Amino acid sequence: MKRFEKPILVTRPYLPPLEEFKRGLEEVWANQWLTNNGQRKI
């Protein structure tokens, strides 16, 4: 059986840009406040 040159990705998680994610975490750490009240809008 011949292999593909590149892998065929069936599923791949969506990850936001790392810098955008870091800004959100920095705000959580600064406020020391966690919640489970749904989505956070940046």
C-alpha positions in Angstrom: 0.0 0.0 0.0 1.4 3.4 -1.0 1.5 6.1 1.7 0.4 9.7 1.2 3.0 12.4 1.0 1.1 14.5 3.6 -1.2 13.1 6.3 -4.9 13.5 5.8 -6.3 15.2 8.8 -9.8 14.0 9.6 -10.3 16.2 12.6 -8.3 19.1 13.9 -9.3 21.2 16.9 -9.8 24.9 16.4 -7.4 26.9 18.6 -7.5 30.7 18.7 -4.2 32.6 18.1 -2.0 32.1 21.1 -1.6 35.8 21.8 -5.3 36.3 21.9 -5.7 33.4 24.4 -2.9 34.7 26.6 -4.6 38.1 26.9 -7.8 36.4 28.2 -5.8 34.4 30.7 -3.8 37.4 31.9 -7.2 39.1 32.7 -8.3 36.0 34.7 -5.1 35.9 36.6 -5.2 39.7 37.3 -8.8 39.6 38.5 -8.5 36.2 40.3 -12.1 35.5 39.2 -13.4 32.4 37.6 -17.0 31.8 36.5 -19.0 29.2 34.6 -21.7 31.6 33.5 -21.2 30.8 29.8 -19.1 32.1 27.0 -16.7 35.0 27.5 -16.7 37.7 24.8 -13.4 39.4 24.1 
